[in-house]
Amino acid sequence: MNRLTYFRLLAAFTDALVAASVIYYSTATRTLYTHGSLSGMSSSGTVNLGTTGLTVGILLLVVAGVSVWGAWPAFPVAIILSAASLLAYIAVYAAVLPIFASMALCVTGIALNAVVARMKPTISEEANPLNLPVFG
């Protein structure tokens, strides 16, 4: 397994973890809003990102699945979705829920996707078709 494949699979796995985290906290926040358990926050006074978080999480899960096959546009899209998740965590959830691990996952996902998006597939010197034997 070459470096590009390793980083591509690692980025896809991290994106799937971020997606699962976003989906979990979106449903948890929706439940907390429904039961009125968020102290100091009312659903009318703040933006409820439950549905938006679910949408971002599902899109990130789809992008993680696509990035396993190495489709290059999936990695910049994953960067954007991970950054949106991180901003949502900071803006909405950070004051209520302890989500430092999820924020660290978002930052890791952004970094890994940036590395993979910049990497170019290379051909080893042995497999390069221009290194044909010269007869004569």
Buried (B, 14 or more C-beta within 10 A) or exposed (E): EEEBEEBBBBBBBBBBBBBBBBBBBBBBBBEBBEEEEBEEBEBEEBEBBBEBBBBBBBBBBBBBBBBBEBEEEBBBBBBBBBBBBBEBBEEBBBEBBEBEEBBEBBBBBBBBBBBBBEBEEEEEEEEEEEEEEEEE
